Each structure stands twice: as C-alpha cells, then as structure tokens.
Amino acid sequence: QVQLVESGGGLVQPGGSLRLSCAASGFTLDYYAIAWFRQVPGGEREGVSCISSDGSTTYVDSVKGRFTISRDNAKNTVYLHMGRLKPEDTAVYYCATAQRCHQTWVVTTTPDDHWGQGTQVTVSS
C-alpha cells in the first residue's frame, strides 16, 4: 500500500522549467526526509536534492541556484522545481524516502527506503 508516485516530467527546451511532484500514499511524509535522484542509462543514480522534515535542504553542486525542493505536508507531496534546464539534466528522476539529508553527499538512504517509479525529463532543442 505504501507508494510514491512521481509526475511532471516531459520534454523541455534548454533554459526552460519543469516542476516535478512526488505524491505519497499509504503513509505520511511529514516526518521523513525526502530526496530526488536522477539516473541516465548506464549511469549511477545521483542524489539531486533532499529536504528534511524540518524543511532544511541540500543540493548537488550542478543544480544549485537552478533547482528548488519544497514540501507540502498537507498534500503529502514533495516538489522539485527545475529552472534554467540544461541538456545534461536529462535523466529519469526518482523520489525516495531518505535516511537523512547530507551537506556533502546530498542524501543518504538505506535498503528500507521507499522509491517511486520515476519520471523522464528530457532537455533538448
């Protein structure tokens, strides 16, 4: 019954914006740290951003100043606003519960954390 569902991906031109949503069901996100990851085929899964239960945030260096993570506990949803998108942002984006947000490594997870199915973001002209 526990489920995370990402939405909001799509095709966008360089310099454009998208807002990704991560909606939880079967549990409440209020007391969890939630993170966004991204992965390209054959590549490592990269922690992009993380938001703690108290609202503090972390970002990977490559997206700082361009992406913003936020949460709406009333809607049981976490968002990732992506602005000034670049072709290198193209990836499948996943949200997940997190052990904790981390200043250096963005986010740490455990095998017990929950993951969504992913949403494709393609940045291309």
Buried (B, 14 or more C-beta within 10 A) or exposed (E): EEEBBBBBBEEBEEEBEBBBBBBBEEBEBEEBBBBBBBBEEEEEBBBBBBBBBEEEBBBBEEBEEBBBBBBEEEEBBBBBBBBEBEEEBBBBBBBBBBBBBBEEEBBBBEEEBBBBEBBEBBBEE
